[in-house]
Amino acid sequence: MEIKAQAITDIQHPQDGIGSAGIDEVKEMLIDEGILSYHYEFDDVLDDVGSEWIVKKGKYAGTFPKRLAKSIKARHKVKINPTVLGNLGELAKRHTVEAMGYRLDFTSIFNWRDGDFGDQSSCFWGDHRGALDMIADNGGLAVRFYDEMDCGYGRAWMLPYHKHWVIFNAYGKNLTTITIARILATEMGWSYKRIRFTNEGSYDGTLWINGGLGYLIGETGKIEDVERVDLDIPDEGIRGEYRCENCDDYMDDYYNVHDHYYCYNCYSDLFFYCEKCGNDEYRDHSREVQVWTGSQYTYNDWCEGCSRDAVECVKCNRLVSEGLEVEDKQVCYDCLDDLETCEDCGERILTPHTTTEYPRGKDGRFDTKAETIRCHDCHFHGSWREDE
């Protein structure tokens, strides 16, 4: 596959674990959080756990964050805080792409209708329409994704940078900028990495760049030292008519919170979106809640009101959307495997009772002693006491 304007192409993206950029970001987070002191310490940990998202067998089995925590505890005697571990897991998961096929094309003609490729909320079909000409006039492309009926469902913009490409502003179902960057980099045999991305020193001009971030894809060994790309495409657009309530900057797009307008940066600094009730609330009112999806927990921000519906795991102290009641207390599903099981009734136990017994053999003599683990009820009221 070549990156140039072309007809629809079918590609098959393999499941290849957590990408190299993701592994690097995990390493940096471990250093920043003070869990590891030196970069080289991570190499031995990575040898233990590998880069797969999930491993089903072996000494280090389970999801990547659980294997990571187990290796670091074994090697460095450090227990990772559950919140940090959750953040590490979310980071690694963002860099994991499942094996699946994609239908896509590249085009330099941006004449589709607003929403045809999952981009109905894009400002490039509104006040920032001038950005389309800025991209087209400077060798840019759109990469567009199609379903099996050739109906569009997602896209991202691409601009050349030397012999590399910057991917930015992805829209679409289950498509993010990092996902698209990794798909294209894998198909080309290249690398990818997150960068600060601006034009003429700004990300909120006519060429609006979501979050001031993009992903650079290019030949392995040639992009690793690039941390920021600032293009110099002339911007003749007009500043927006709205003014940020917090910083007084003018803006084309805004976030309306309680009938006040905020720019992207100020909104991100001051507020958050509650993923349970859908309201914007002040960031200092947010609570971190691990939400059960049916197979794993994912990190969410909930407001104070919604967080009252969450429960706290008595083992790891995380707030979770649901767990299992054990001895009148809540235990998250991740911690269940760490609990003992009553050998009489089979229930999981928070506070096990261990009994040393000397059972009689067939000859009437006492056999070797055996230790039996029971729950409270079976220990004090079980039928085994009748045999004493």
N, C-alpha and C positions, 0 to 999 in steps of 0.2 A: 504493500500500500504506500502511495505517495501523498504528501500533504499538498494538494493543489485542487482547484475546482474540478470536480468529477461527479459522475453519476453515482447512484446508490450502490454501496458496496456491502457485502456480508462479511463479518469477521467473527471469529470465535475467541473469546477472551478466557484464558484458563484461570482456575483458582490457584494462585501462586503465593498465598500467605500474605503477610504484612509487608508492604513495600519498603524499599530502603530508606526513603524519606521519612516514613513513619517510624522505623527503627531508630533513626537519628533523633527524631523528636522525642521518642520515649527516653533515650539516653540523656538528652538535655534536661528533660523534666526530672529525672532521677538525680541529676547533679544539682539542679536548681532547688529541689526540695531537701537537699542535704542527706539523701538516702545513700548515695555513693559520693566518694570524695574525688575520684579520678576517673577519666574516661576509660582507661585501660581496664578498670575493674568490671566494666560492663561486658567485655569480651568473653570472660569466663561464664558469666551469667547467661549470655546469649548462646554459648555452646551447650549449656544445660537445657534451655527451654526451646530453642529454635525460633523460627519466625512464623510458624503456622498459627492460625487463630485458635484452633482446637486440636488437641492430641488425645486420642481415646485410650492408649495403653502406655505403660512404662512408668518409670519412677516419677517423671514430671508429666503427668496426664492432667487433662482439663483445659480450660480456656487459657489464653495467653496471660492475662493478668494474674490468675491463680498460680500458674507455673512460675511466673516472674517473682511473685511474693515468696513462694516456697524456696526458690533458689537463693534469693537474697537473704532470707532468714537463715538458711543453712550455711551460706558462705560468710556472711557479714554480721550475723546475729542481730539483724535489724528487722523489726516488724513494721510493715508499711501501713500507715494510717488508712482506714477504710475509704475515706473521702478521696485521698490521693490515689489509692488503688483504683477507685471507680473512674477517676479522671484519666488515669493511664489506660484503662480498658477502653474508654470512649475514644481516646486518641488513636489507639491501635486499630479499633474497629473502623474508624473513618478511612484508614489506609488499607482496608481489606476489601477486595472486589471478588464477588462470587463468580464462579465459572458460568458463563452464559453467552449466547450469541447476540450480536448487535447488527442492525442495519443502519448505515449512516451515509451521509454525503458531505462534501465540502462545496461551498458556493461563495462567489464574490458578488452575487446579485441578491440584494436584500429586499425583495418585493413581496414577501408573504404577508398575510394579514396578522394583525395583533391577536395572539393566542393560538395561532396555527401550530406552534411548537412548544406549547406549555408556557408561553411567555406573555400571558395576557396582562400581567401587572408590570411589565417592563417599561421604564421611562423612555426607552429608545423609540417607542411608538407614541410618545407624548411630547412633553416639553423638551426632551433631549434628542429629538429626531435628527438633529444635525450630526449626532455621533455616527450615524450610518454612513454618511459621506466621508467623515474623518477616517473610518475604518477602511472603506472601499478605496479611497484615494491613496492609502498608504500600504497597499498590498495585503490588507486583512481579509479574513475569511470568516464564515460561520460554519461550524460543524453541527449538522442536524441529525436527529435520531428518529427512526421510524419503527412502527410496530409491524406485525406480519401482514397487515392489510395496507401497508405503505401510508398509514396516517401518522403525521408528525406528533411526537410527544415530548421532545426536549431539544435544547440547543445550547451552544456556548460560543463566545466570540474568540477569535484568534488574531493576534498581531505579530508580525515577524520582528525579531530582535537579533541582529547580526545573523547567524545561521540557525538560530533557535526560534521557538514560538512561545508566546505568552498566552495562556488560556485564562479567560475571566468571564464573570457574569453568567454562570450556568443557570438555566431554568429547566424544569421538567420533572416528571414523576420518577422518583428514585434516582435522579441524576444530580450530582453536585459537581462543582468545579474540580475538586480533587479526584472524583470518580472518572470524569472525562479525561483529565490529564493522565491518569494512570492507564486508562484503556489505550489512549493514543501512544503513550511512551512505550508500553509493553508491545504493541503492534509494530512499532518502528524499531524496537531493540534499543531504546534510549532510556535516559533517566528523567526523573521529574523532581521538582522541589518547590516549596512555597516561598514566595517572595513578596516584598512590598512593591506595589505597582502603582505608578502615578503618571500623569501627563503634564508637562510643564510644572512639576512640583505639586500637583493637586490631583485628588481623586474625585472631586465633586464639581468639575466643570461640565461642559457639554458632553465630553467623553466620561460619563459617570462610571466609576469603577467600584463595585460593591465592596465596602469595607477597606478600600485601598489595598486589596490583596489579589494576587493571581498565582498561577502555577506555571513555572518555566519548564518546558520540555526540550531536550537536546541531547547530543551525543554524550555518552557516559565519559566522565573525566573532564568535561569542558564547561559544566554549569555549576559544579559544586561550590565554587567561591562566589557566585553571584547571589547577593542578598537583596538587592533592590534594582528595579528597572524603572527609569524615568524617561519617557518618550518626549519628543519635542514637536509634536503635531500641533500646528497653529490652531488655537481655539478662538473663534470669533463669535461664540455664542453669547447670549445675554444672561446675566445673572438672574436668578429667580426672584419672584415678587414676594416670597415669604421670608420672614426673619425669625431666626431661632430665639425662643424664649430665654434660653440660658446664656448663649455666647454672642448673640446679636448678629451672627453671620447671615447673609442672604442665601437662599437655597431654592432650588427648583422643586425638589421633593421633600416631604416632611413627614414626621410622625405626630399624629394628633393624640395627645394624652390629656384627658380631662379638659378638652377644648383649648389646649395650648399646643403650639407648634414647636417641634424640636428637630434639629438636624440629626443625622445618623450618629455622629460621635457623641453628642450630648445625650441622645436617647440611650445609647449603649452604656454610657457612664452612669446615668441616673436611674434607668428603669430596666425592667425585664418583662418578658412575656410569660405569664403563668400557663404552663402546658396542660393544666387540668381544666381551669375555668375559662381560659382564653382572654383574660384581662391583662392590661399593662399596669404594673405596680412598681413602687419604688424599690430599687435594688436591695436596700438594706432591710426590706421586709421579705426577702426570698429565703426559702428553705430548700436544701438539697434533698431530693427524694429519689430513691431507686425504684423504678416502676417495673413490675413483672410483666413480661411480654408473652409468657407461656413457655419460654425456653431459657430466658436469662433476664437479668435486671439491666435496665438502661437508665442513665442519669437524666433527671428532669429538674427544672426549677419550678417550685410551687409557691404560691403566695401563702401568707400566714393562715388564712381561712381554710384553704384547701389542705394545708399540711396537717390540720387537725384530723383529717380522714386517714392519715398515714399511721403506721405503727412502728415502734422502735424495737429492733431486734435485741433481745437480752444478751446475745453472744457478742455481736460486733458493734452494737450501738448505732447502726445505720437506721435512718428513717426509710421504710419501704412501703410500697403501696399495699402489699399483702404478704402474709407469711403463714406459718402453721402454729397453732396453739399447743404448747407443751407445758404441762404442769401449771396451767393458768397464765402462762407468759407467752409472748410472741417470739418466734424464731424464724429468721428469713430462710428461704430455700437454699441459699448458698451455705448456710451453717448447719443444715440438718445432718449432712454427712459426718460432721465432727462429733455428733452426740452418740452416747452409748445406747444400746438397745436392751430392754428387759428380756432376760432369757426365759421368763415364764409367759408373759402376755404379749411380747413382741413390740410394745410401745417404746417410743424414744424417751430418753431420760435426761433431764437437766442435772438432777442430783442423784447419782446412782448409789445404791447400797450394796456393798460387797460382803458376801457371807462365805466363810471357810467351812466346808462340809467334809465329812468322812463317810461317804455312802458305804453300806454293807454289800459285800459281794454275795454270790450264790452259796458260798460255804459258810456264811454268817460272820466272816471276818471283815474288819474295816479295810476298805480300799485306800489307795493314796488320796490325800486330801485334794479337794477341788474348790476353786473360788468361783462363786456364782454371782452375777450382777443382776440386781432386781430393782424395779421401781419402788416407790414408797409403799403403795398399796400391797403389792405382792410380797414385799419384804416383811411387813408387819401383820398382814392378814391372809397371806397365801396358804395354799394347802400343804406346801412343803413343811410347815411347822408341825403338822399332824404326824409327820414321820420322825420328828426329833425324839 
